């Protein structure tokens, strides 16, 4: 909780709860700063519980994160995803991010990204 509060204080953004209209907790999503090979980049992160996967909830939440980043004037957005996590890669692609590069960040990772002025 303190980490998320610090993100809001320092950067103006952080993580959100994803819940259904009835208040059922589904997962989390939001924006956070990430060090990518020495460069500070804004990442959209998203996670929904196993029972809620495959229903478009992560895509909806990640799209809201992308839109919030654009509205905040953030020019470039990334998602850092494990190569084995194809569902998360599909979510990134659905919100307009494209595979940019492969990096090592606590293991092998893929960086999906987009310049937000060009993504609808």
C-alpha positions as CSV (number, residue, x, y, z in Angstrom):
1,X,0.0,0.0,0.0
2,X,2.8,2.4,0.9
3,X,4.5,1.7,-2.5
4,X,1.3,2.6,-4.4
5,X,0.8,5.7,-2.3
6,X,4.4,6.8,-3.1
7,X,3.7,6.2,-6.8
8,X,0.7,8.6,-6.7
9,X,2.7,11.2,-4.7
10,X,5.8,11.0,-6.9
11,X,4.3,10.3,-10.3
12,X,0.6,11.1,-10.1
13,X,-0.5,7.5,-10.9
14,X,-0.5,4.0,-9.5
15,X,-2.5,0.8,-9.3
16,X,-6.3,0.4,-9.3
17,X,-8.6,-2.4,-8.1
18,X,-10.6,-4.2,-10.8
19,X,-14.0,-5.1,-9.5
20,X,-17.4,-6.0,-10.9
21,X,-20.5,-3.8,-10.5
22,X,-21.5,-5.8,-7.4
23,X,-18.1,-5.1,-5.8
24,X,-16.6,-8.5,-6.4
25,X,-12.8,-8.2,-6.5
26,X,-11.4,-9.4,-9.9
27,X,-7.8,-8.1,-10.0
28,X,-5.7,-5.0,-10.4
29,X,-4.5,-2.7,-13.1
30,X,-2.7,0.6,-13.4
31,X,0.3,2.6,-14.3
32,X,3.8,2.4,-12.7
33,X,7.3,3.5,-13.4
34,X,9.7,0.7,-14.5
35,X,13.4,0.7,-15.1
36,X,13.9,-0.8,-18.6
37,X,17.6,-1.1,-19.3
38,X,18.4,2.1,-17.4
39,X,15.5,4.1,-18.8
40,X,12.5,5.1,-16.7
41,X,9.3,4.2,-18.6
42,X,5.7,4.1,-17.7
43,X,4.2,0.6,-17.7
44,X,0.6,-0.4,-17.8
45,X,0.2,-3.5,-15.7
46,X,-2.8,-5.8,-15.3
47,X,-3.8,-9.0,-13.6
48,X,-7.1,-10.7,-13.2
49,X,-7.8,-13.8,-11.1
50,X,-7.9,-17.2,-12.9
51,X,-11.7,-17.5,-12.5
52,X,-12.1,-14.2,-14.4
53,X,-9.7,-14.7,-17.3
54,X,-10.9,-14.9,-20.8
55,X,-13.8,-12.5,-20.3
56,X,-12.2,-9.3,-21.6
57,X,-11.8,-7.8,-18.2
58,X,-8.0,-7.4,-18.4
59,X,-8.3,-5.9,-21.9
60,X,-10.9,-3.4,-20.6
61,X,-8.8,-2.5,-17.6
62,X,-5.6,-2.2,-19.6
63,X,-7.4,0.0,-22.2
64,X,-8.5,2.3,-19.4
65,X,-4.9,2.4,-18.2
66,X,-3.7,3.3,-21.7
67,X,-6.3,6.0,-21.9
68,X,-5.4,7.4,-18.5
69,X,-1.7,7.5,-19.5
70,X,-2.6,9.4,-22.7
71,X,-4.9,11.8,-20.8
72,X,-2.0,12.5,-18.4
73,X,0.2,13.5,-21.3
74,X,2.5,10.4,-21.1
75,X,3.9,10.0,-24.6
76,X,5.1,6.4,-24.5
77,X,3.7,3.3,-22.7
78,X,5.1,-0.1,-22.2
79,X,4.0,-3.5,-20.9
80,X,6.7,-5.9,-19.7
81,X,5.5,-9.5,-20.2
82,X,7.1,-13.0,-19.8
83,X,7.5,-14.8,-23.1
84,X,5.4,-17.7,-21.9
85,X,2.4,-15.4,-21.0
86,X,0.6,-15.4,-24.4
87,X,-2.7,-14.2,-22.9
88,X,-1.1,-11.1,-21.5
89,X,0.7,-10.5,-24.8
90,X,-2.7,-10.6,-26.6
91,X,-4.1,-8.0,-24.1
92,X,-1.2,-5.7,-24.9
93,X,-1.7,-6.1,-28.6
94,X,-5.5,-5.5,-28.2
95,X,-4.8,-2.1,-26.6
96,X,-2.4,-1.1,-29.4
97,X,1.0,-2.1,-28.0
98,X,3.5,-3.9,-30.2
99,X,6.5,-6.0,-29.4
100,X,9.5,-3.7,-29.2
101,X,12.3,-5.8,-27.8
102,X,13.4,-8.7,-25.5
103,X,15.2,-7.8,-22.3
104,X,16.4,-9.4,-19.1
105,X,14.4,-8.2,-16.1
106,X,14.2,-10.8,-13.3
107,X,14.5,-13.3,-16.1
108,X,13.6,-13.1,-19.8
109,X,10.9,-10.5,-20.7
110,X,9.3,-8.9,-23.7
111,X,8.7,-5.2,-23.9
112,X,5.5,-4.2,-25.8
113,X,5.1,-0.5,-26.4
114,X,3.3,2.3,-28.2
115,X,3.6,6.0,-28.8
116,X,0.3,7.2,-27.4
117,X,-0.2,9.9,-29.9
118,X,-0.5,7.3,-32.6
119,X,-2.6,4.6,-30.9
120,X,-6.4,5.0,-31.3
